[in-house]
Amino acid sequence: MALSPAEPNLRVLIVDDDQVDRLWARRALAPLCVDGGLGEAADAASAELQLGTAEWDCALVDHQLGADTGLELTQRLRAAGLRVPVVMFTGHGDEQVAVAVMKAGATDYLSKNERTPEGVRRAIRNAVELARAAREREELVEQLAAERERLERAVRERDDVLAIVSHDLRNPLSTIALAADELPELDPAAVTHIAKVIRRNVKRAERLISDLLDISRIERGVLTLDLRPCDVERVGRSAVRHAELIAQRKGVSLELHVRGDGEDVQADPDRLSQVLDNLLSNAIRHTPEGGRVLLAIEHSAEGAQLEVRDTGPGVPSEERARLFDRFYQTGRKNEGGAGLGLAIAKGLVEAHQGSITVGDAPEGGARFTFHIPRTSATPTYAATP
């Protein structure tokens, strides 16, 4: 949209070493610039200072600036990242200079010997509009790039979910189907074993579906927390008891350490238990036989800090930034799972206004630390990228 004479409000810097020429330009541009919108610079140094410290819509620059030139000034402005439009006066017949000026980054040029007030105003208006159009185009390109990335991410997420459904969910369902096919041919004793297999795989399928629903709720900000006074130590002891059988089968010792006598925190006990279940099962899975997993709880006036440490291989530093991303699988052995447990743990902790980090355990393995504040305000949610 072009500027109309009824809407003059431009800031233009006149750069010319000739006072008479500056006065001419000031009078020519007065209809476009009101409320102190005109500025002057008698040399390149003054122009650079003013253009670098204030917002200008355009600069009207003479090519000859004493010992300097408008071409050199324009080159320095562009090198400094200043994108103010430049309209330059050139001498009569200086076509080569005009070409060099445009290559240097000027928006337009005028022959000083053929200048008119209306011609100068028109050149300034056009330069300002071209600059605005360029900015809008760049913003549009950035928006399109961001939208493209969002769509590509959505496609990747869809493919990840489909891969999980087709692989991780198909496996327990296939086992259930095979077990069901064998039932008619089995004696009663064998049926009991098959029933256990079916129940175990049904639980695997239910857990995967539950994880997918949880990560979706967390990222859409619709997860509901049942916040109430919560005994963190009690939840921790329960989580350790639930994980003991898995640890025993793996040959891993499981310990609980509690420091301090703290009051209850405002938390959802079931969701807090889910966080600990995910962290403990993750630690046990990556700890070799004969290793050790520790849940440490420390109470303070601010809340409760919980740590899950193991004596496994630890988490390489280059993988830690993505460790809590959904579907992310590290390069460690015995990974297993769909890559959702840690993403869910992070989302649940943050929903409690807490934070979770990963680092090195003193024993050489991994250490996951998270904090639950004494009072959790209304939960906030941040989508995991």
Protein Blocks (a to p, Z undefined) as FASTA:
>chain_A
ZZdfklgcbdcddddfbfklmmmmmmmmmmmpgghiaccdfbfklmmmmmmmcccfbdcd
dfbghjbcfklmmmmmmmnopabdcdddddehilmlmmmmmmnopabdcdfklgcfklmm
mmmmmmmmmmmmmmmmmmmmmmmmmmmmmmmmmmmmmmmmmmmmmmmmmmmmmmmmmmmm
mmmmpcfklmmmmmmmmmmmmmmmmmmmmmmmmmmmmmnopaccddddddfklmmmmmmm
mmmmmmmmnopacddddedjdddddddfklmmmmmmmmmmmmmmmpcehiacdddddddf
klccdddddfbebjafklmmmmmpghiacfbehklpnhlmmmmmmmmmmmnopacddddd
fkopacddddddfbacdddddddZZ
